[in-house]
Amino acid sequence: MTLIKQLQAPEEFVGFYLIKELEIKQTNTTPAKDFMDIVLCDASGQISAKMWDVSAADKETFFPMTLVKVQGLVQTYRDRLQVKIGRIRKVLPEDGVQMTDFIRSAPISPVDLIHTINGVLESIQNPNIKSIVSFCVSKVGEKLNHYPAAKTHHHAYFAGLAYHIVRMLEIGEFICKQRPFLNPDLIKAGIILHDIAKPEEMIAQLGIVTEYSVQGKLLGHISMAANWITEAALHHALDLQSDVVIGLQHIVLSHHNLPEWGSPVLPQIPEAVALHYIDSMDAKLQMVEDTLQVTPETDAWTPMIRGLENKAMYRLNL
């Protein structure tokens, strides 16, 4: 059986995979015909797939989060690998595979990640900042143990959000030592809080986002986190006009930097500037690392990375 990371064009293959995404679409032909636009995944990566001439029975059989056995042909479409599905069926008990075989996870255990986050939270010196962060983390609860940081772009796997936070905390610690004018409490708090509402924005199973929640669609994680800060301040009887509350809200609201990227305000305090670039650095380097990991070592170029303006990465032969 072939792992997704091992697929190359043009070749035929057979393997077990998890349907991560599935959408029924129609061809541009006359008359139009239904086809399935699918994303297949396993622990080694994911790949786009097409299933043509879809029947009514197929529509009642295949859904996201379904384990399947696929026989297909790997092709290249717009410089990306894509699978043309020849035959597909649901996994049977005698196949001896299970859902957890196909789930990609953070390279550090969730227990260790949460331990690190809690340790940093406890190191925050300002009691009001610590109270707000603790309140917001408690709202997420056990979801922080396993939720991804995004649907597709970066850290999109089991415990990806906690892994993203921990990696950012490591960068933040270095930045604060190098730039002593930054407030370490605000940097730590901003890193923990910036994506803290992601588990309420997305609906995920085993680290795979199946859809966005109503709150996620109508409010988004940035606004939700800012609201949680207000809720935390009210819970602890803090002044909503204090620099602590306004500062934390501003850091969260501005961390995407630009309105077209989702931030209603631009970073206008030093810690907000730092947080944006810490977040961007970790996310973009993770995109590169993830792509390199799922690209066959025989390939000099990776596929194009959407989050990096559709640039491909080249492996230097050093």
Buried (B, 14 or more C-beta within 10 A) or exposed (E): EBBBBBBEEEEEBEBBBBBBBBEEEEEEEEEEEBBBEBBBBBBBBBBBBBBEEBEEEBEEEBEBBBBBBBEBBBBEEEEEBBBBBBEBEEBEEEEEBEBEEBBBBBEBEBEBBBEBBEEBBEEBEBEBBBBBBBBBBEBBEEBBBBBBBBBBBBBBBBBBBBBBBBBBBBBBBEBBEEEEEBBBBBBBBBBBBBBBBBBBBBBBEBBBBBEBBEBBEEBBBBBBBBBBBBBBBEEBEBEEEEEBBBBBBBBBBBBBBEEEEBBEEBBEBBBBBBBBBBBBBBBBEBBBEBBBEBBEEEBEEBBBBEBBEEEBBEEEEE
